[in-house]
Amino acid sequence: MGADPVELGIAAAASVGYRRKSKPGALGLMGSPGYVAYSTAKAGVHGFTISVAADYATQNIRANCIIVGSVHTPMVSHLGPEARERRRKMVPMQTEGTAWDIAHGAVYLASDESRWVTGILLPIDGGLVALRAWPR
């Protein structure tokens, strides 16, 4: 049997010291009716991140996963004010996240300040993952 292409990619990245931060959504931790495939894929990324962290920690290569919440970006601006308000209300902190909120977490994980951090799943979602179930 040949090697898995994903494992080959990680091995190649590790050989040059590349650190990848993946950004899966909260559904991988929470699940949601009608999103079996999406949730499964996200959970797979989470497990993959933790396994990569374990495999490469001895080489001082870190792997962490940012779990991105429902943030306002140009990609969702077309949804309109009602949808925007609905998204804001479903977050326990009752605020709307921005790309800057996610970026600050990524900067931390890429910095020397996180030199001893590997294998974490970091939700940046205004507390949504803390609910463990989608608000109805």
C-alpha positions as CSV (number, residue, x, y, z in Angstrom):
1,M,0.0,0.0,0.0
2,G,1.2,3.5,-0.7
3,A,1.3,6.3,1.8
4,D,-1.7,8.5,2.4
5,P,-1.4,11.8,0.4
6,V,-2.3,13.8,3.5
7,E,0.4,12.1,5.5
8,L,2.9,12.7,2.7
9,G,2.0,16.4,2.7
10,I,2.5,16.7,6.5
11,A,5.8,14.9,6.2
12,A,7.0,17.3,3.5
13,A,5.8,20.3,5.5
14,A,7.5,19.0,8.7
15,S,10.8,18.6,6.9
16,V,10.9,22.3,6.2
17,G,9.4,23.4,9.5
18,Y,6.0,24.5,8.1
19,R,3.3,25.2,10.7
20,R,-0.3,25.0,9.5
21,K,-3.3,26.3,11.5
22,S,-6.5,24.9,10.1
23,K,-9.7,26.8,10.7
24,P,-12.7,24.4,11.0
25,G,-16.2,25.5,12.2
26,A,-18.0,24.7,15.5
27,L,-20.1,22.0,13.9
28,G,-17.3,19.5,14.3
29,L,-17.6,19.9,18.1
30,M,-21.3,20.5,18.4
31,G,-23.0,18.7,15.5
32,S,-26.3,19.9,14.0
33,P,-29.3,18.2,12.4
34,G,-28.8,18.0,8.7
35,Y,-25.1,18.5,8.7
36,V,-23.7,15.0,9.1
37,A,-21.1,15.2,6.3
38,Y,-20.0,18.7,7.3
39,S,-19.7,17.8,11.0
40,T,-17.9,14.6,10.2
41,A,-15.4,16.4,8.0
42,K,-14.7,19.1,10.7
43,A,-14.3,16.5,13.4
44,G,-11.8,14.7,11.1
45,V,-9.8,17.9,10.9
46,H,-9.8,18.2,14.6
47,G,-8.6,14.6,15.1
48,F,-6.0,15.2,12.3
49,T,-4.7,18.3,14.1
50,I,-4.3,16.5,17.4
51,S,-2.6,13.6,15.8
52,V,-0.2,15.8,13.8
53,A,0.6,17.7,17.0
54,A,1.4,14.4,18.8
55,D,3.5,13.1,15.9
56,Y,5.6,16.3,15.4
57,A,5.9,17.7,18.9
58,T,9.3,16.1,19.4
59,Q,10.5,18.1,16.3
60,N,9.2,21.3,17.9
61,I,6.5,21.6,15.2
62,R,3.2,22.8,16.5
63,A,-0.3,22.1,15.1
64,N,-3.4,23.8,16.4
65,C,-6.9,24.3,15.1
66,I,-8.9,27.5,15.2
67,I,-12.6,26.9,15.4
68,V,-14.1,29.9,13.6
69,G,-17.5,31.1,14.8
70,S,-20.1,33.0,12.7
71,V,-18.3,36.2,11.9
72,H,-19.4,39.0,9.7
73,T,-17.4,39.2,6.5
74,P,-18.0,40.5,3.0
75,M,-18.9,36.9,2.0
76,V,-22.1,37.0,4.2
77,S,-22.9,40.7,4.0
78,H,-25.5,39.9,1.3
79,L,-27.7,38.0,3.8
80,G,-29.2,41.2,5.0
81,P,-29.8,42.9,8.4
82,E,-32.3,40.3,9.7
83,A,-30.0,37.4,9.2
84,R,-27.1,39.4,10.7
85,E,-29.2,40.1,13.8
86,R,-30.2,36.4,14.0
87,R,-26.6,35.4,13.9
88,R,-25.6,37.9,16.5
89,K,-28.4,36.7,18.9
90,M,-27.4,33.0,18.6
91,V,-24.0,33.8,20.2
92,P,-23.9,33.8,24.0
93,M,-21.8,37.0,24.1
94,Q,-24.6,38.7,21.9
95,T,-21.9,40.4,19.8
96,E,-20.9,39.9,16.2
97,G,-17.4,38.7,15.5
98,T,-15.1,40.0,12.8
99,A,-12.2,38.6,10.9
100,W,-10.0,40.6,13.3
101,D,-11.2,38.4,16.2
102,I,-10.0,35.3,14.3
103,A,-6.8,37.0,13.2
104,H,-5.8,37.9,16.7
105,G,-6.1,34.2,17.7
106,A,-4.0,33.1,14.7
107,V,-1.4,35.7,15.5
108,Y,-1.1,34.3,19.0
109,L,-0.8,30.7,17.7
110,A,1.9,31.8,15.2
111,S,3.9,33.8,17.8
112,D,6.6,32.8,20.2
113,E,4.2,33.4,23.0
114,S,2.5,30.1,22.1
115,R,5.8,28.2,21.9
116,W,4.4,25.6,24.3
117,V,1.0,25.3,22.8
118,T,0.2,22.4,20.5
119,G,-2.7,20.1,19.8
120,I,-5.4,22.6,20.9
121,L,-8.8,23.3,19.4
122,L,-9.3,27.1,19.9
123,P,-12.9,28.2,19.5
124,I,-13.1,31.9,18.6
125,D,-16.9,32.1,18.5
126,G,-18.3,34.3,21.2
127,G,-19.1,31.3,23.4
128,L,-21.1,29.3,20.9
129,V,-19.2,26.1,21.4
130,A,-19.7,26.4,25.1
131,L,-23.4,25.8,24.5
132,R,-22.8,22.4,22.9
133,A,-26.1,22.6,21.1
134,W,-27.3,25.1,18.5
135,P,-29.8,27.7,19.9
136,R,-33.3,27.0,18.7
